[in-house]
Amino acid sequence: MQFVNVAAVEGKINPLIPHTAELIVGAIAFTLLFLTLRKFVTPMFEKAFTERTNAIQGGIERAEKAQLEAQRALAQYTEQLSKAQSEAQSLREEARVQGASIIEDLRAKAQEEAARITATAHASIEAERQAAITSLRSEVGALAVELASKIVGEALDDHARQSRVVDRFLEDFENSK
């Protein structure tokens, strides 16, 4: 079959209708280009696409692994934090108990010291009281003997007699109270 250019028959050339030789050359060139691209270029694109897919898939897997590790680390840190908080609470409680114990010990020691100081003060006061009584007895006795000597008109030089008179006077004084 022969292709006839209708425009050429009429004498006019239509620029929109290609020549038959151009169509054949174009079809052969397109086929060669298609086969070349299919044989050489397409495998490279497929390889690049596969590598890219693998890289993306590997990246997603690595990200998922990293996320799991981060979640595990977060759980571990949360557990450690709760342990540390409970340990701090127990240490605070222990310190409070020890503080109360120390305060109670110090209070007991202070009470013992106060009791000792009070006992010492009472003993000191009693010793001073006894010394004052002894001193007063001797002074009162001397005054009583002197007064009795003046009243009776005789000297009471005898020590035994003086003691008896003083003791009798003090007994009478104490009984009169």
C-alpha angles and dihedrals in degrees: 000000000000123000113228122197106227092200091051091052092054089047098248124105115223110210092204096062112070125219119260094245090054091052092052094046090046092050091049092046091047091050092048091047091047093050092046092050091045094049101040113014102038094057089051090050090046091049092048090046091050092047090048091048091049091047091050092045091047090048091051091049091048090048090050090049091048090049091051090048090048090050091049091048090048091050090048093048090046090052091047090048092051090047090049091048092049090046090050089049091051090047090051090049091047091048090049091051091046090047091051089048092049091048090049091049091048090047091051091047091048091050091048090048091047090049090049092048090047091049091048091048091049090049091048091047091048091049090049090046091051090047090049091048091049091047092047092048092053093046094043089045091052091048091045092050091048091047092045090049091054093046098044093037096225130099118255097205096144109100095211091052091048091052092050093049093047093047092048091048093049092047090051090047093050092046091051092060 
